[in-house]
Amino acid sequence: MDFFTVIENRYSVRGYRPDPVEPEKLEKVLAAAQLAPTACNFQPFQLIVIRRDGREKDLERIYSKRWFRQAPVVIGICAVPEVAWLRHDDKNYAEVDATIVMDHLILAATAQGLGTCWVGAFDVPATREILGLPDEVEPIAFTPIGYPDRERAPFKRKPVKELVRYDRW
Ligand SMILES: Cc1cc2nc3c(=O)[nH]c(=O)nc-3n(C[C@H](O)[C@H](O)[C@H](O)COP(=O)(O)O)c2cc1C
């Protein structure tokens, strides 16, 4: 699949078939995450791969929508700010890096015919407890990974001219 087909094919999949994800596809998804750029190449993130079977109750507590626990695998990304690049004004880039990594991962899943959905509205205290996160680690996002049980709805986006300015604000 060429790059533009991949980005046109990605959409938020909110319904999954129970079919397993082939291990080689999951490996490629994780390899894409590894290849993502991070500030100064510090790679201040950890991915947590949650295999659904037997974890349904945990997944429900993390994010209660039914489709979140339909896919066979859910991946969470955590930022580790203490090992991230600090800009000269002390802006910590861990969250930026983690977001780029997640996008790589999601597009690699799409390129292999898998569905995903960014989830930012998860329960942070439940996530911390269930995944055993140390205080210094920040959960950023999750996505289920599995085969979609539905087609995408039409894209709804602002026109490019409303999103772009040239040369200055
Ligand atoms: C950072 C981020 C967080 C999101 N969190 C959620 C979420 O918690 N639940 C959800 O159903 N969708 C979530 N989404 C999906 C967006 O609603 C979706 O990407 C947007 O409506 C555009 O639709 P599309 O992904 O199908 O193109 C999130 C997307 C992003 C980028």
The ligand as a Tripos MOL2 file, in Angstrom:
@<TRIPOS>MOLECULE
LIG
   31    33     1     0     0
SMALL
NO_CHARGES

@<TRIPOS>ATOM
      1 C1         -5.1150   12.2090   20.5300 C.3       1 LIG1
      2 C2         -6.4210   11.5600   20.1350 C.ar      1 LIG1
      3 C3         -7.2570   11.0650   21.1180 C.ar      1 LIG1
      4 C4         -8.4520   10.4320   20.7740 C.ar      1 LIG1
      5 N1         -9.2190    9.8630   21.7560 N.ar      1 LIG1
      6 C5        -10.3340    9.1850   21.4080 C.ar      1 LIG1
      7 C6        -11.1110    8.5190   22.4080 C.ar      1 LIG1
      8 O1        -10.7980    8.5330   23.5920 O.2       1 LIG1
      9 N2        -12.2210    7.8290   21.9930 N.ar      1 LIG1
     10 C7        -12.5980    7.7540   20.6810 C.ar      1 LIG1
     11 O2        -13.6070    7.0860   20.3810 O.2       1 LIG1
     12 N3        -11.8710    8.3830   19.7050 N.ar      1 LIG1
     13 C8        -10.7570    9.0810   20.0470 C.ar      1 LIG1
     14 N4         -9.9990    9.6840   19.0600 N.ar      1 LIG1
     15 C9        -10.3910    9.5490   17.6600 C.3       1 LIG1
     16 C10       -10.9070   10.8680   17.0390 C.3       1 LIG1
     17 O3        -12.2100   11.1040   17.5060 O.3       1 LIG1
     18 C11       -10.8560   10.7080   15.5110 C.3       1 LIG1
     19 O4         -9.5140   10.5290   15.1120 O.3       1 LIG1
     20 C12       -11.4460   11.9160   14.7810 C.3       1 LIG1
     21 O5        -12.8190   12.0440   15.0660 O.3       1 LIG1
     22 C13       -11.2700   11.7960   13.2780 C.3       1 LIG1
     23 O6        -11.8760   10.6000   12.8010 O.3       1 LIG1
     24 P1        -11.0340    9.4870   12.0360 P.3       1 LIG1
     25 O7         -9.9330    9.0070   12.9760 O.co2     1 LIG1
     26 O8        -12.0200    8.3770   11.7390 O.co2     1 LIG1
     27 O9        -10.4470   10.0810   10.7890 O.co2     1 LIG1
     28 C14        -8.8270   10.3340   19.4000 C.ar      1 LIG1
     29 C15        -7.9610   10.8450   18.4280 C.ar      1 LIG1
     30 C16        -6.7920   11.4380   18.7790 C.ar      1 LIG1
     31 C17        -5.8650   11.9300   17.6870 C.3       1 LIG1
@<TRIPOS>BOND
     1     1     2 1
     2     2     3 ar
     3     2    30 ar
     4     3     4 ar
     5     4     5 ar
     6     4    28 ar
     7     5     6 ar
     8     6     7 ar
     9     6    13 1
    10     7     8 2
    11     7     9 ar
    12     9    10 ar
    13    10    11 2
    14    10    12 ar
    15    12    13 ar
    16    13    14 ar
    17    14    15 1
    18    14    28 ar
    19    15    16 1
    20    16    17 1
    21    16    18 1
    22    18    19 1
    23    18    20 1
    24    20    21 1
    25    20    22 1
    26    22    23 1
    27    23    24 1
    28    24    25 2
    29    24    26 1
    30    24    27 1
    31    28    29 ar
    32    29    30 ar
    33    30    31 1
@<TRIPOS>SUBSTRUCTURE
     1 LIG1         1 GROUP 0 **** ****
